[in-house]
Amino acid sequence: ALAASAAALGYGIISPPLDLWPSIKELRADYRTATGERKQIALNDFLIDMSAATSIAVRSTQSNPHHFELIAGEAAISLRRDFTGSFALSAGSGQTIARRASFDVRYIGANVCVTCLDGELRVEQQGAAANLEAGQQLLYSLDAMSSVRTVDPATVTSWRDGFLVFHATPLAEAIEQVNRYRRGKIVLMNEALGERLFSARFRIENIDEIVDQIRQV
């Protein structure tokens, strides 16, 4: 019984059930925001805007001095125009490489979403690669990469202006994002409902209003 309890505790630290608390990897991050918190990191050559419940670790080496890892959450990176190096952001099973660009990366659950806001990016994942230009986006999971699609960058980064915007977003995905901005957890008990498309626009400061709308869905 003690062995089983220890094993369960160890698993809970590494992979918390329903993401009810941060994993040990998130707690060891160099930069971290709590639920509902946003933060901006200003470094010499770039800015990193961190969304809520986001963890970032520094992975710089001598050969790659500008390498970071998005452990969980969402971040928008803006490189200076006179930046001459290469910036790499790892997330999940892939990485995004940029020069003189700005982009947004969201890593929630098993999926990573990369959006190019300005300039050009290269996304590499498990042997696959794709280039993105401003207004383009792709997703990848552990073993697959989507095709490139066109999106509205302002909608993707609306969280920086204090809004959450959902446009024909699967309900399960919307709930995952909402849970990062409010205390407690919305738990979806019906997988079929999670596939329903959900559209809404809310101020983050009034995030609890979204609960009633989700319940109606």
C-alpha positions as CSV (number, residue, x, y, z in Angstrom):
1,A,0.0,0.0,0.0
2,L,2.9,2.3,0.9
3,A,4.6,1.6,-2.5
4,A,1.3,2.2,-4.4
5,S,0.8,5.5,-2.5
6,A,4.4,6.6,-3.2
7,A,4.0,5.7,-6.9
8,A,0.7,7.7,-7.1
9,L,2.3,10.6,-5.4
10,G,5.3,10.6,-7.8
11,Y,3.0,10.4,-10.8
12,G,0.9,13.3,-9.4
13,I,4.0,15.5,-9.1
14,I,5.1,14.7,-12.6
15,S,1.7,14.7,-14.2
16,P,-1.0,16.4,-12.0
17,P,-4.5,15.1,-12.6
18,L,-6.7,17.6,-14.5
19,D,-3.7,20.0,-14.1
20,L,-5.0,20.9,-10.7
21,W,-1.5,22.0,-9.6
22,P,1.8,22.8,-11.4
23,S,4.1,19.9,-12.3
24,I,7.6,19.7,-10.9
25,K,8.9,20.8,-14.3
26,E,6.8,23.9,-14.3
27,L,7.8,24.8,-10.7
28,R,11.5,24.6,-11.7
29,A,11.0,27.0,-14.6
30,D,13.1,30.1,-14.8
31,Y,10.0,32.3,-15.5
32,R,6.5,31.4,-14.4
33,T,3.1,33.0,-14.1
34,A,0.3,31.9,-11.8
35,T,-3.4,31.4,-12.8
36,G,-4.8,34.6,-14.0
37,E,-1.4,36.4,-14.0
38,R,0.4,38.0,-17.0
39,K,4.0,39.1,-17.1
40,Q,6.5,40.7,-19.5
41,I,10.1,39.8,-19.6
42,A,12.4,42.4,-21.2
43,L,15.8,41.1,-22.2
44,N,18.5,42.8,-24.4
45,D,17.4,41.6,-27.8
46,F,13.7,40.6,-27.3
47,L,10.5,40.8,-25.2
48,I,8.6,37.9,-24.0
49,D,4.9,38.4,-23.0
50,M,3.7,35.6,-20.8
51,S,0.1,34.6,-20.6
52,A,-1.5,33.1,-17.5
53,A,-0.3,29.7,-16.1
54,T,2.8,29.8,-18.3
55,S,6.2,28.4,-17.5
56,I,9.4,29.1,-19.5
57,A,12.9,27.7,-19.0
58,V,16.2,29.0,-20.3
59,R,18.0,26.3,-22.4
60,S,20.8,28.5,-23.7
61,T,24.1,26.9,-24.7
62,Q,27.4,28.3,-26.0
63,S,26.4,27.3,-29.6
64,N,22.8,28.6,-29.2
65,P,22.7,31.5,-26.6
66,H,19.1,32.4,-27.3
67,H,17.3,29.1,-26.7
68,F,14.2,28.8,-24.4
69,E,11.6,26.2,-23.7
70,L,7.9,26.8,-23.3
71,I,7.0,24.1,-20.7
72,A,3.3,25.0,-20.6
73,G,1.0,27.9,-21.4
74,E,1.4,30.7,-24.0
75,A,3.9,33.3,-24.8
76,A,4.4,36.0,-27.4
77,I,8.0,36.8,-28.4
78,S,9.1,40.0,-30.1
79,L,12.6,40.2,-31.5
80,R,14.3,43.6,-32.0
81,R,14.7,44.7,-35.6
82,D,18.5,44.9,-35.2
83,F,18.7,41.4,-33.7
84,T,21.2,39.5,-35.8
85,G,21.1,36.1,-34.0
86,S,18.8,33.2,-34.1
87,F,16.1,32.7,-31.4
88,A,14.8,29.2,-30.7
89,L,11.7,28.3,-28.6
90,S,11.2,24.6,-27.9
91,A,7.7,23.4,-27.0
92,G,6.6,19.8,-26.8
93,S,8.2,17.7,-29.6
94,G,9.2,20.6,-31.8
95,Q,10.8,24.1,-31.9
96,T,10.3,27.4,-33.5
97,I,13.3,29.3,-35.0
98,A,13.1,33.0,-35.7
99,R,15.2,36.0,-36.9
100,R,13.8,39.5,-36.8
101,A,10.2,38.3,-36.2
102,S,7.5,38.2,-33.6
103,F,5.3,35.2,-32.9
104,D,3.0,33.5,-30.5
105,V,3.3,29.9,-29.2
106,R,0.6,28.2,-27.2
107,Y,1.2,24.8,-25.5
108,I,-1.8,23.5,-23.7
109,G,-2.5,19.8,-23.4
110,A,-0.9,17.7,-26.1
111,N,-1.0,20.4,-28.9
112,V,1.3,23.2,-29.8
113,C,0.0,26.2,-31.8
114,V,2.5,28.5,-33.5
115,T,1.4,31.8,-35.0
116,C,3.7,34.2,-37.0
117,L,2.8,37.8,-36.1
118,D,5.5,39.5,-38.1
119,G,8.5,38.5,-40.2
120,E,9.2,34.8,-40.9
121,L,9.5,31.6,-38.8
122,R,10.6,28.1,-39.3
123,V,8.9,25.3,-37.3
124,E,10.6,22.0,-36.9
125,Q,9.0,18.9,-35.4
126,Q,10.2,15.2,-35.5
127,G,11.8,15.5,-39.0
128,A,9.0,17.7,-40.4
129,A,9.5,21.4,-41.1
130,A,7.4,24.4,-42.3
131,N,7.9,28.1,-42.9
132,L,5.4,30.7,-41.6
133,E,4.9,34.3,-42.7
134,A,2.9,37.0,-40.9
135,G,-0.7,35.9,-40.4
136,Q,0.0,32.2,-40.7
137,Q,-0.4,29.5,-38.2
138,L,0.1,25.7,-37.7
139,L,-0.4,23.1,-35.0
140,Y,1.6,20.1,-34.1
141,S,1.3,17.3,-31.6
142,L,3.7,14.6,-30.5
143,D,3.9,12.9,-33.9
144,A,2.0,15.1,-36.4
145,M,2.1,18.6,-37.9
146,S,-0.9,20.3,-39.5
147,S,-0.9,22.3,-42.8
148,V,-0.4,26.1,-42.7
149,R,-3.5,28.2,-42.3
150,T,-4.3,31.9,-42.3
151,V,-5.5,33.6,-39.1
152,D,-6.0,37.0,-37.6
153,P,-3.0,37.8,-35.4
154,A,-4.9,40.3,-33.4
155,T,-7.4,37.6,-32.3
156,V,-4.6,35.2,-31.4
157,T,-2.9,37.7,-29.2
158,S,-6.0,39.3,-27.7
159,W,-5.0,38.1,-24.3
160,R,-2.2,40.7,-24.3
161,D,-5.0,43.4,-24.4
162,G,-7.0,41.7,-21.6
163,F,-9.5,39.7,-23.8
164,L,-10.2,36.1,-24.6
165,V,-11.6,35.7,-28.1
166,F,-13.0,32.4,-29.4
167,H,-14.1,32.1,-33.0
168,A,-15.5,28.7,-33.9
169,T,-13.2,27.1,-31.3
170,P,-13.9,23.6,-30.0
171,L,-15.5,23.9,-26.6
172,A,-12.9,21.6,-25.0
173,E,-10.1,23.9,-26.2
174,A,-11.9,27.0,-25.0
175,I,-12.4,25.5,-21.6
176,E,-8.6,24.6,-21.4
177,Q,-7.8,28.3,-22.0
178,V,-10.4,29.6,-19.6
179,N,-9.1,27.4,-16.8
180,R,-5.8,29.2,-17.0
181,Y,-7.4,32.5,-16.1
182,R,-9.7,31.7,-13.2
183,R,-9.5,29.9,-9.9
184,G,-11.0,26.4,-9.8
185,K,-11.5,24.1,-12.8
186,I,-14.3,23.7,-15.3
187,V,-14.4,20.0,-16.0
188,L,-16.1,18.8,-19.2
189,M,-17.8,15.4,-18.6
190,N,-19.0,14.8,-22.1
191,E,-16.4,14.4,-24.9
192,A,-19.0,14.9,-27.6
193,L,-19.8,18.3,-26.2
194,G,-16.2,19.2,-26.3
195,E,-16.3,19.1,-30.1
196,R,-19.0,21.8,-30.3
197,L,-17.8,25.0,-31.8
198,F,-17.8,28.0,-29.4
199,S,-17.6,31.7,-30.2
200,A,-17.3,34.4,-27.6
201,R,-15.4,37.5,-26.6
202,F,-14.8,38.3,-22.9
203,R,-12.7,40.6,-20.8
204,I,-10.3,38.5,-18.8
205,E,-11.2,40.6,-15.7
206,N,-14.8,39.3,-16.1
207,I,-13.9,35.8,-16.9
208,D,-16.5,34.2,-14.6
209,E,-19.2,35.5,-17.0
210,I,-18.1,32.8,-19.5
211,V,-19.0,30.0,-17.1
212,D,-22.8,30.6,-17.6
213,Q,-22.4,30.8,-21.3
214,I,-20.4,27.5,-21.4
215,R,-23.1,25.9,-19.2
216,Q,-25.8,27.0,-21.7
217,V,-23.8,25.3,-24.5
